[in-house]
Amino acid sequence: MPKEQDRIELLQGTLDMLVLRTLLFGQAHGHAIAKHIQRTSDEVLQVEHGSLYPALHRLQRKGWIASKWQTMPDRNRTAKYYRLTPAGRRQLTREESKWKKLAQAIRRVMRTA
């Protein structure tokens, strides 16, 4: 598990892309979204609830995700589950394209001596 100083802060807008990407695999509640991002980043990215829930609300306002309250499997509790909308799928494609361009540009700058 990485040390606290090894964790990386997300660039503005990156969290939205990661949430959309996570929901590409199916609906999930907020805590599951945060854990998926943390787990798939080998514990480097840790999404705080103070960042995640405003992002979820923003994505929902934009129509990129939708939500509904459901009973959690194996629990006697409800949670808000989020799912990707068709508009969210299109936005994810645009965000991934921009991310690839940004990563390529940073790679070129880092290679120059």
The first five atom37 places (N, CA, C, CB, O) and aatype in JSON, in Angstrom:
{
  "aatype": [12, 14, 11, 6, 5, 3, 1, 9, 6, 10, 10, 5, 7, 16, 10, 3, 12, 10, 19, 10, 1, 16, 10, 10, 13, 7, 5, 0, 8, 7, 8, 0, 9, 0, 11, 8, 9, 5, 1, 16, 15, 3, 6, 19, 10, 5, 19, 6, 8, 7, 15, 10, 18, 14, 0, 10, 8, 1, 10, 5, 1, 11, 7, 17, 9, 0, 15, 11, 17, 5, 16, 12, 14, 3, 1, 2, 1, 16, 0, 11, 18, 18, 1, 10, 16, 14, 0, 7, 1, 1, 5, 10, 16, 1, 6, 6, 15, 11, 17, 11, 11, 10, 0, 5, 0, 9, 1, 1, 19, 12, 1, 16, 0],
  "atom_mask": [
    [1, 1, 1, 1, 1],
    [1, 1, 1, 1, 1],
    [1, 1, 1, 1, 1],
    [1, 1, 1, 1, 1],
    [1, 1, 1, 1, 1],
    [1, 1, 1, 1, 1],
    [1, 1, 1, 1, 1],
    [1, 1, 1, 1, 1],
    [1, 1, 1, 1, 1],
    [1, 1, 1, 1, 1],
    [1, 1, 1, 1, 1],
    [1, 1, 1, 1, 1],
    [1, 1, 1, 0, 1],
    [1, 1, 1, 1, 1],
    [1, 1, 1, 1, 1],
    [1, 1, 1, 1, 1],
    [1, 1, 1, 1, 1],
    [1, 1, 1, 1, 1],
    [1, 1, 1, 1, 1],
    [1, 1, 1, 1, 1],
    [1, 1, 1, 1, 1],
    [1, 1, 1, 1, 1],
    [1, 1, 1, 1, 1],
    [1, 1, 1, 1, 1],
    [1, 1, 1, 1, 1],
    [1, 1, 1, 0, 1],
    [1, 1, 1, 1, 1],
    [1, 1, 1, 1, 1],
    [1, 1, 1, 1, 1],
    [1, 1, 1, 0, 1],
    [1, 1, 1, 1, 1],
    [1, 1, 1, 1, 1],
    [1, 1, 1, 1, 1],
    [1, 1, 1, 1, 1],
    [1, 1, 1, 1, 1],
    [1, 1, 1, 1, 1],
    [1, 1, 1, 1, 1],
    [1, 1, 1, 1, 1],
    [1, 1, 1, 1, 1],
    [1, 1, 1, 1, 1],
    [1, 1, 1, 1, 1],
    [1, 1, 1, 1, 1],
    [1, 1, 1, 1, 1],
    [1, 1, 1, 1, 1],
    [1, 1, 1, 1, 1],
    [1, 1, 1, 1, 1],
    [1, 1, 1, 1, 1],
    [1, 1, 1, 1, 1],
    [1, 1, 1, 1, 1],
    [1, 1, 1, 0, 1],
    [1, 1, 1, 1, 1],
    [1, 1, 1, 1, 1],
    [1, 1, 1, 1, 1],
    [1, 1, 1, 1, 1],
    [1, 1, 1, 1, 1],
    [1, 1, 1, 1, 1],
    [1, 1, 1, 1, 1],
    [1, 1, 1, 1, 1],
    [1, 1, 1, 1, 1],
    [1, 1, 1, 1, 1],
    [1, 1, 1, 1, 1],
    [1, 1, 1, 1, 1],
    [1, 1, 1, 0, 1],
    [1, 1, 1, 1, 1],
    [1, 1, 1, 1, 1],
    [1, 1, 1, 1, 1],
    [1, 1, 1, 1, 1],
    [1, 1, 1, 1, 1],
    [1, 1, 1, 1, 1],
    [1, 1, 1, 1, 1],
    [1, 1, 1, 1, 1],
    [1, 1, 1, 1, 1],
    [1, 1, 1, 1, 1],
    [1, 1, 1, 1, 1],
    [1, 1, 1, 1, 1],
    [1, 1, 1, 1, 1],
    [1, 1, 1, 1, 1],
    [1, 1, 1, 1, 1],
    [1, 1, 1, 1, 1],
    [1, 1, 1, 1, 1],
    [1, 1, 1, 1, 1],
    [1, 1, 1, 1, 1],
    [1, 1, 1, 1, 1],
    [1, 1, 1, 1, 1],
    [1, 1, 1, 1, 1],
    [1, 1, 1, 1, 1],
    [1, 1, 1, 1, 1],
    [1, 1, 1, 0, 1],
    [1, 1, 1, 1, 1],
    [1, 1, 1, 1, 1],
    [1, 1, 1, 1, 1],
    [1, 1, 1, 1, 1],
    [1, 1, 1, 1, 1],
    [1, 1, 1, 1, 1],
    [1, 1, 1, 1, 1],
    [1, 1, 1, 1, 1],
    [1, 1, 1, 1, 1],
    [1, 1, 1, 1, 1],
    [1, 1, 1, 1, 1],
    [1, 1, 1, 1, 1],
    [1, 1, 1, 1, 1],
    [1, 1, 1, 1, 1],
    [1, 1, 1, 1, 1],
    [1, 1, 1, 1, 1],
    [1, 1, 1, 1, 1],
    [1, 1, 1, 1, 1],
    [1, 1, 1, 1, 1],
    [1, 1, 1, 1, 1],
    [1, 1, 1, 1, 1],
    [1, 1, 1, 1, 1],
    [1, 1, 1, 1, 1],
    [1, 1, 1, 1, 1],
    [1, 1, 1, 1, 1]
  ],
  "atom_positions": [
    [[0.85, -1.18, 0.0], [0.0, 0.0, 0.0], [0.89, 1.24, 0.0], [-0.96, 0.0, 1.22], [1.8, 1.33, 0.82]],
    [[0.65, 2.18, -0.89], [1.48, 3.38, -0.97], [1.36, 4.23, 0.3], [1.1, 4.21, -2.2], [0.32, 4.25, 0.97]],
    [[2.43, 4.91, 0.59], [2.42, 5.86, 1.71], [1.6, 7.08, 1.32], [3.86, 6.26, 2.13], [1.36, 7.33, 0.14]],
    [[1.19, 7.84, 2.31], [0.38, 9.04, 2.07], [1.06, 9.97, 1.07], [0.11, 9.78, 3.38], [0.39, 10.52, 0.2]],
    [[2.38, 10.17, 1.19], [3.07, 11.09, 0.29], [3.2, 10.54, -1.13], [4.44, 11.42, 0.84], [3.53, 11.29, -2.05]],
    [[2.94, 9.24, -1.33], [3.0, 8.65, -2.66], [1.68, 8.78, -3.42], [3.38, 7.19, -2.55], [1.63, 8.52, -4.62]],
    [[0.63, 9.18, -2.73], [-0.67, 9.34, -3.39], [-0.61, 10.57, -4.29], [-1.81, 9.47, -2.34], [0.11, 11.52, -4.03]],
    [[-1.39, 10.52, -5.35], [-1.37, 11.57, -6.35], [-2.71, 12.29, -6.36], [-1.06, 11.0, -7.75], [-3.76, 11.65, -6.37]],
    [[-2.67, 13.61, -6.35], [-3.91, 14.38, -6.45], [-4.39, 14.35, -7.89], [-3.7, 15.84, -5.97], [-3.59, 14.4, -8.83]],
    [[-5.69, 14.27, -8.06], [-6.28, 14.21, -9.39], [-6.32, 15.6, -10.02], [-7.68, 13.61, -9.34], [-6.61, 16.58, -9.34]],
    [[-6.04, 15.66, -11.31], [-6.21, 16.9, -12.04], [-7.69, 17.23, -12.13], [-5.58, 16.79, -13.45], [-8.53, 16.33, -12.14]],
    [[-8.01, 18.5, -12.19], [-9.4, 18.91, -12.29], [-10.05, 18.25, -13.51], [-9.51, 20.45, -12.39], [-9.49, 18.27, -14.61]],
    [[-11.2, 17.67, -13.31], [-11.91, 16.98, -14.39], [-11.58, 15.51, -14.5], [0.0, 0.0, 0.0], [-12.35, 14.75, -15.09]],
    [[-10.46, 15.08, -13.94], [-10.08, 13.68, -14.03], [-11.02, 12.79, -13.23], [-8.65, 13.49, -13.54], [-11.34, 11.69, -13.67]],
    [[-11.47, 13.26, -12.08], [-12.39, 12.47, -11.27], [-13.66, 12.16, -12.04], [-12.73, 13.21, -9.96], [-14.17, 11.05, -11.97]],
    [[-14.18, 13.13, -12.77], [-15.38, 12.9, -13.57], [-15.16, 11.76, -14.55], [-15.8, 14.18, -14.32], [-16.0, 10.88, -14.7]],
    [[-14.02, 11.78, -15.24], [-13.7, 10.73, -16.2], [-13.59, 9.37, -15.51], [-12.4, 11.07, -16.95], [-14.08, 8.37, -16.04]],
    [[-12.96, 9.32, -14.36], [-12.8, 8.05, -13.65], [-14.14, 7.51, -13.16], [-11.85, 8.22, -12.47], [-14.36, 6.3, -13.18]],
    [[-15.03, 8.38, -12.72], [-16.36, 7.95, -12.3], [-17.13, 7.4, -13.5], [-17.15, 9.12, -11.65], [-17.74, 6.33, -13.42]],
    [[-17.1, 8.13, -14.62], [-17.79, 7.65, -15.82], [-17.22, 6.3, -16.26], [-17.66, 8.68, -16.96], [-17.98, 5.4, -16.63]],
    [[-15.92, 6.16, -16.22], [-15.27, 4.9, -16.62], [-15.68, 3.76, -15.69], [-13.73, 5.06, -16.6], [-15.94, 2.64, -16.14]],
    [[-15.75, 4.04, -14.39], [-16.16, 3.02, -13.42], [-17.58, 2.56, -13.69], [-16.04, 3.57, -11.99], [-17.87, 1.36, -13.62]],
    [[-18.47, 3.49, -14.01], [-19.87, 3.15, -14.25], [-20.09, 2.47, -15.6], [-20.71, 4.39, -14.17], [-21.17, 1.95, -15.87]],
    [[-19.07, 2.48, -16.45], [-19.15, 1.76, -17.72], [-19.36, 0.26, -17.48], [-17.87, 1.99, -18.55], [-19.94, -0.43, -18.32]],
    [[-18.89, -0.23, -16.33], [-18.98, -1.65, -16.0], [-20.29, -2.02, -15.32], [-17.82, -2.04, -15.11], [-20.54, -3.19, -15.04]],
    [[-21.14, -1.03, -15.04], [-22.43, -1.3, -14.41], [-22.7, -0.32, -13.29], [0.0, 0.0, 0.0], [-21.82, 0.45, -12.89]],
    [[-23.91, -0.35, -12.79], [-24.31, 0.59, -11.74], [-23.56, 0.31, -10.44], [-25.82, 0.53, -11.51], [-23.13, -0.82, -10.19]],
    [[-23.41, 1.36, -9.63], [-22.71, 1.22, -8.35], [-23.12, 2.36, -7.44], [-21.17, 1.19, -8.55], [-23.54, 3.42, -7.9]],
    [[-23.0, 2.14, -6.14], [-23.23, 3.22, -5.18], [-21.91, 3.95, -4.95], [-23.81, 2.66, -3.82], [-20.85, 3.47, -5.34]],
    [[-21.98, 5.1, -4.33], [-20.82, 5.97, -4.19], [-19.61, 5.31, -3.57], [0.0, 0.0, 0.0], [-18.5, 5.44, -4.07]],
    [[-19.82, 4.59, -2.46], [-18.68, 3.95, -1.79], [-18.01, 2.93, -2.71], [-19.15, 3.27, -0.48], [-16.78, 2.82, -2.73]],
    [[-18.81, 2.18, -3.46], [-18.25, 1.19, -4.39], [-17.46, 1.86, -5.5], [-19.38, 0.32, -4.99], [-16.44, 1.34, -5.94]],
    [[-17.92, 3.01, -5.96], [-17.19, 3.76, -7.0], [-15.83, 4.17, -6.47], [-17.99, 5.01, -7.45], [-14.81, 3.98, -7.14]],
    [[-15.8, 4.74, -5.26], [-14.54, 5.17, -4.66], [-13.59, 3.99, -4.46], [-14.8, 5.87, -3.33], [-12.4, 4.1, -4.74]],
    [[-14.11, 2.87, -3.98], [-13.27, 1.69, -3.74], [-12.73, 1.12, -5.06], [-14.06, 0.61, -2.99], [-11.59, 0.66, -5.11]],
    [[-13.54, 1.14, -6.11], [-13.09, 0.64, -7.41], [-11.93, 1.47, -7.94], [-14.25, 0.65, -8.43], [-10.93, 0.92, -8.42]],
    [[-12.05, 2.78, -7.85], [-10.97, 3.66, -8.31], [-9.71, 3.41, -7.49], [-11.39, 5.15, -8.22], [-8.61, 3.34, -8.05]],
    [[-9.86, 3.29, -6.2], [-8.71, 3.04, -5.32], [-8.07, 1.69, -5.64], [-9.15, 3.09, -3.84], [-6.85, 1.6, -5.78]],
    [[-8.87, 0.65, -5.76], [-8.37, -0.7, -6.0], [-7.69, -0.8, -7.37], [-9.51, -1.72, -5.89], [-6.6, -1.37, -7.48]],
    [[-8.32, -0.26, -8.41], [-7.76, -0.41, -9.76], [-6.55, 0.49, -10.0], [-8.83, -0.11, -10.79], [-5.81, 0.3, -10.97]],
    [[-6.34, 1.46, -9.13], [-5.15, 2.31, -9.24], [-4.03, 1.8, -8.33], [-5.49, 3.77, -8.89], [-3.07, 2.52, -8.06]],
    [[-4.16, 0.56, -7.85], [-3.18, -0.02, -6.92], [-3.02, 0.86, -5.68], [-1.82, -0.22, -7.6], [-1.91, 1.04, -5.17]],
    [[-4.14, 1.41, -5.21], [-4.2, 2.19, -3.97], [-3.52, 3.56, -4.09], [-3.56, 1.41, -2.85], [-3.34, 4.24, -3.08]],
    [[-3.15, 3.97, -5.3], [-2.49, 5.28, -5.47], [-3.52, 6.4, -5.4], [-1.73, 5.34, -6.82], [-3.27, 7.44, -4.79]],
    [[-4.68, 6.19, -6.02], [-5.74, 7.2, -6.01], [-6.75, 6.88, -4.92], [-6.43, 7.29, -7.38], [-7.31, 5.78, -4.89]],
    [[-6.97, 7.83, -4.05], [-7.97, 7.65, -3.0], [-8.96, 8.8, -3.13], [-7.31, 7.61, -1.56], [-8.61, 9.96, -2.96]],
    [[-10.2, 8.46, -3.44], [-11.23, 9.47, -3.67], [-11.94, 9.75, -2.35], [-12.23, 9.02, -4.76], [-12.57, 8.86, -1.77]],
    [[-11.84, 10.97, -1.9], [-12.5, 11.36, -0.65], [-13.98, 11.61, -0.93], [-11.84, 12.64, -0.04], [-14.35, 12.08, -2.01]],
    [[-14.82, 11.29, 0.05], [-16.26, 11.49, -0.11], [-16.59, 12.96, -0.35], [-17.01, 10.98, 1.13], [-17.56, 13.27, -1.04]],
    [[-15.79, 13.87, 0.2], [-16.0, 15.29, 0.0], [-15.78, 15.73, -1.43], [0.0, 0.0, 0.0], [-16.24, 16.8, -1.83]],
    [[-15.08, 14.93, -2.21], [-14.89, 15.2, -3.64], [-15.85, 14.37, -4.49], [-13.44, 14.9, -4.06], [-16.37, 14.84, -5.5]],
    [[-16.08, 13.13, -4.07], [-16.87, 12.2, -4.87], [-18.33, 12.64, -5.0], [-16.81, 10.83, -4.26], [-18.85, 12.7, -6.12]],
    [[-18.98, 12.94, -3.9], [-20.42, 13.22, -3.98], [-20.74, 14.51, -4.73], [-21.0, 13.3, -2.59], [-21.72, 14.54, -5.47]],
    [[-19.96, 15.58, -4.58], [-20.19, 16.74, -5.46], [-20.0, 16.39, -6.94], [-19.26, 17.89, -5.07], [-20.72, 16.9, -7.79]],
    [[-19.02, 15.52, -7.24], [-18.79, 15.1, -8.63], [-20.0, 14.3, -9.13], [-17.49, 14.25, -8.74], [-20.44, 14.5, -10.26]],
    [[-20.52, 13.4, -8.32], [-21.7, 12.62, -8.72], [-22.89, 13.53, -8.98], [-22.05, 11.59, -7.64], [-23.61, 13.34, -9.96]],
    [[-23.09, 14.51, -8.11], [-24.2, 15.46, -8.32], [-24.01, 16.27, -9.6], [-24.34, 16.4, -7.12], [-24.96, 16.51, -10.34]],
    [[-22.77, 16.69, -9.85], [-22.46, 17.47, -11.06], [-22.72, 16.62, -12.31], [-20.98, 17.96, -11.03], [-23.32, 17.1, -13.27]],
    [[-22.26, 15.38, -12.3], [-22.45, 14.49, -13.45], [-23.93, 14.22, -13.69], [-21.7, 13.17, -13.24], [-24.38, 14.09, -14.83]],
    [[-24.69, 14.13, -12.6], [-26.13, 13.9, -12.74], [-26.82, 15.14, -13.31], [-26.75, 13.52, -11.38], [-27.7, 15.01, -14.16]],
    [[-26.43, 16.32, -12.86], [-27.0, 17.56, -13.41], [-26.74, 17.69, -14.91], [-26.43, 18.78, -12.68], [-27.58, 18.2, -15.65]],
    [[-25.59, 17.22, -15.34], [-25.23, 17.29, -16.76], [-25.91, 16.19, -17.59], [-23.71, 17.19, -16.92], [-25.83, 16.2, -18.82]],
    [[-26.57, 15.26, -16.91], [-27.26, 14.19, -17.62], [-26.36, 13.03, -18.02], [0.0, 0.0, 0.0], [-26.77, 12.19, -18.82]],
    [[-25.16, 12.97, -17.48], [-24.22, 11.92, -17.84], [-24.39, 10.67, -17.01], [-22.81, 12.43, -17.7], [-23.98, 9.58, -17.42]],
    [[-25.01, 10.81, -15.83], [-25.34, 9.65, -15.01], [-26.76, 9.84, -14.49], [-24.32, 9.47, -13.84], [-27.28, 10.96, -14.45]],
    [[-27.38, 8.75, -14.09], [-28.7, 8.79, -13.46], [-28.6, 7.98, -12.17], [-29.82, 8.2, -14.42], [-27.67, 7.19, -11.99]],
    [[-29.54, 8.19, -11.27], [-29.48, 7.47, -10.0], [-30.87, 7.03, -9.55], [-28.84, 8.35, -8.92], [-31.89, 7.56, -9.99]],
    [[-30.85, 6.05, -8.67], [-32.09, 5.63, -8.01], [-31.71, 4.92, -6.71], [-32.96, 4.69, -8.94], [-30.65, 4.3, -6.6]],
    [[-32.61, 5.02, -5.74], [-32.42, 4.37, -4.46], [-32.79, 2.9, -4.59], [-33.25, 5.05, -3.35], [-33.83, 2.56, -5.15]],
    [[-31.92, 2.04, -4.07], [-32.15, 0.6, -4.1], [-31.69, -0.02, -2.8], [-31.43, -0.04, -5.3], [-30.84, 0.53, -2.1]],
    [[-32.25, -1.17, -2.48], [-31.77, -1.94, -1.34], [-30.45, -2.59, -1.73], [-32.82, -3.01, -0.88], [-30.32, -3.18, -2.8]],
    [[-29.48, -2.47, -0.85], [-28.17, -3.07, -1.11], [-28.26, -4.59, -0.97], [-27.09, -2.49, -0.14], [-28.9, -5.08, -0.05]],
    [[-27.63, -5.33, -1.87], [-27.64, -6.79, -1.75], [-27.03, -7.22, -0.41], [-26.87, -7.44, -2.93], [-26.03, -6.66, 0.04]],
    [[-27.63, -8.21, 0.2], [-27.13, -8.79, 1.46], [-27.12, -7.79, 2.62], [-25.73, -9.32, 1.26], [-26.45, -8.02, 3.62]],
    [[-27.86, -6.7, 2.49], [-27.94, -5.73, 3.59], [-29.37, -5.24, 3.69], [-26.96, -4.53, 3.37], [-30.12, -5.22, 2.71]],
    [[-29.73, -4.85, 4.87], [-31.07, -4.31, 5.1], [-30.98, -2.78, 5.09], [-31.68, -4.84, 6.45], [-31.37, -2.12, 6.05]],
    [[-30.44, -2.25, 3.99], [-30.17, -0.83, 3.89], [-30.29, -0.39, 2.45], [-28.77, -0.5, 4.45], [-30.03, -1.17, 1.53]],
    [[-30.69, 0.86, 2.25], [-30.77, 1.36, 0.88], [-29.59, 2.3, 0.6], [-32.11, 2.1, 0.63], [-29.0, 2.88, 1.52]],
    [[-29.26, 2.41, -0.66], [-28.19, 3.31, -1.1], [-28.58, 3.85, -2.47], [-26.8, 2.57, -1.15], [-29.37, 3.24, -3.19]],
    [[-28.03, 4.99, -2.8], [-28.27, 5.56, -4.12], [-27.29, 4.93, -5.1], [-28.13, 7.13, -4.11], [-26.07, 5.02, -4.92]],
    [[-27.83, 4.28, -6.11], [-27.02, 3.64, -7.15], [-27.0, 4.53, -8.38], [-27.56, 2.22, -7.5], [-28.02, 5.09, -8.78]],
    [[-25.82, 4.66, -8.95], [-25.61, 5.51, -10.12], [-25.35, 4.63, -11.33], [-24.43, 6.49, -9.89], [-24.74, 3.56, -11.22]],
    [[-25.83, 5.07, -12.49], [-25.57, 4.36, -13.74], [-25.23, 5.37, -14.82], [-26.78, 3.49, -14.16], [-25.63, 6.53, -14.75]],
    [[-24.5, 4.92, -15.8], [-24.09, 5.74, -16.93], [-25.27, 5.87, -17.91], [-22.85, 5.12, -17.64], [-25.96, 4.9, -18.18]],
    [[-25.48, 7.07, -18.42], [-26.52, 7.3, -19.43], [-25.86, 7.25, -20.81], [-27.25, 8.67, -19.19], [-24.63, 7.28, -20.9]],
    [[-26.65, 7.18, -21.87], [-26.06, 7.25, -23.21], [-25.22, 8.53, -23.42], [-27.15, 7.18, -24.27], [-24.17, 8.48, -24.05]],
    [[-25.7, 9.65, -22.89], [-24.92, 10.9, -22.98], [-23.62, 10.77, -22.21], [-25.74, 12.1, -22.45], [-22.6, 11.31, -22.63]],
    [[-23.64, 10.05, -21.09], [-22.43, 9.82, -20.3], [-21.42, 8.97, -21.05], [0.0, 0.0, 0.0], [-20.22, 9.19, -20.94]],
    [[-21.91, 7.98, -21.8], [-21.01, 7.15, -22.62], [-20.3, 8.0, -23.68], [-21.79, 6.0, -23.3], [-19.1, 7.86, -23.91]],
    [[-21.08, 8.89, -24.3], [-20.47, 9.78, -25.32], [-19.45, 10.71, -24.66], [-21.57, 10.61, -26.05], [-18.38, 10.95, -25.22]],
    [[-19.78, 11.24, -23.49], [-18.86, 12.12, -22.79], [-17.59, 11.38, -22.39], [-19.53, 12.72, -21.55], [-16.49, 11.93, -22.48]],
    [[-17.73, 10.15, -21.95], [-16.56, 9.35, -21.58], [-15.63, 9.2, -22.78], [-16.98, 7.96, -21.05], [-14.42, 9.31, -22.63]],
    [[-16.17, 8.95, -23.94], [-15.36, 8.83, -25.16], [-14.6, 10.12, -25.41], [-16.24, 8.49, -26.37], [-13.41, 10.09, -25.73]],
    [[-15.28, 11.27, -25.26], [-14.61, 12.57, -25.45], [-13.52, 12.78, -24.41], [-15.63, 13.73, -25.38], [-12.42, 13.22, -24.74]],
    [[-13.81, 12.45, -23.14], [-12.83, 12.64, -22.06], [-11.62, 11.74, -22.25], [-13.48, 12.36, -20.7], [-10.49, 12.18, -22.03]],
    [[-11.83, 10.5, -22.66], [-10.71, 9.59, -22.89], [-9.82, 10.1, -24.02], [-11.21, 8.17, -23.21], [-8.59, 9.99, -23.94]],
    [[-10.42, 10.66, -25.05], [-9.66, 11.22, -26.17], [-8.8, 12.39, -25.69], [-10.6, 11.67, -27.3], [-7.61, 12.49, -26.03]],
    [[-9.4, 13.29, -24.91], [-8.64, 14.44, -24.39], [-7.52, 13.96, -23.47], [-9.58, 15.41, -23.62], [-6.42, 14.5, -23.5]],
    [[-7.8, 12.94, -22.64], [-6.8, 12.43, -21.71], [-5.6, 11.85, -22.47], [-7.43, 11.36, -20.79], [-4.45, 12.07, -22.08]],
    [[-5.87, 11.1, -23.55], [-4.78, 10.53, -24.34], [-3.91, 11.61, -24.96], [-5.34, 9.62, -25.44], [-2.69, 11.49, -24.98]],
    [[-4.54, 12.69, -25.46], [-3.78, 13.8, -26.02], [-2.92, 14.47, -24.97], [-4.72, 14.83, -26.65], [-1.75, 14.79, -25.22]],
    [[-3.49, 14.67, -23.78], [-2.74, 15.29, -22.68], [-1.56, 14.41, -22.27], [-3.66, 15.54, -21.47], [-0.45, 14.92, -22.09]],
    [[-1.78, 13.11, -22.13], [-0.72, 12.19, -21.73], [0.41, 12.17, -22.76], [-1.27, 10.78, -21.52], [1.58, 12.14, -22.41]],
    [[0.04, 12.19, -24.05], [1.05, 12.21, -25.11], [1.87, 13.5, -25.05], [0.39, 12.05, -26.49], [3.09, 13.47, -25.2]],
    [[1.2, 14.62, -24.84], [1.9, 15.91, -24.77], [2.86, 15.94, -23.58], [0.89, 17.07, -24.66], [3.98, 16.42, -23.7]],
    [[2.42, 15.44, -22.45], [3.3, 15.41, -21.26], [4.48, 14.48, -21.51], [2.51, 14.94, -19.99], [5.61, 14.8, -21.13]],
    [[4.24, 13.35, -22.14], [5.34, 12.42, -22.47], [6.37, 13.1, -23.36], [4.79, 11.15, -23.18], [7.58, 12.95, -23.15]],
    [[5.91, 13.86, -24.36], [6.85, 14.56, -25.26], [7.67, 15.58, -24.49], [6.09, 15.25, -26.42], [8.88, 15.69, -24.7]],
    [[7.04, 16.32, -23.61], [7.77, 17.34, -22.83], [8.79, 16.65, -21.92], [6.79, 18.21, -21.99], [9.92, 17.13, -21.79]],
    [[8.41, 15.55, -21.3], [9.3, 14.88, -20.35], [10.48, 14.21, -21.07], [8.53, 13.83, -19.55], [11.53, 13.99, -20.45]],
    [[10.34, 13.89, -22.34], [11.43, 13.27, -23.1], [12.48, 14.28, -23.54], [10.89, 12.55, -24.32], [13.64, 13.93, -23.72]],
    [[12.08, 15.54, -23.72], [13.03, 16.54, -24.2], [14.02, 16.87, -23.1], [12.29, 17.81, -24.66], [13.68, 16.96, -21.92]],
    [[15.25, 17.04, -23.52], [16.31, 17.36, -22.55], [16.89, 18.7, -22.8], [17.39, 16.33, -22.58], [17.79, 19.13, -22.08]]
  ]
}
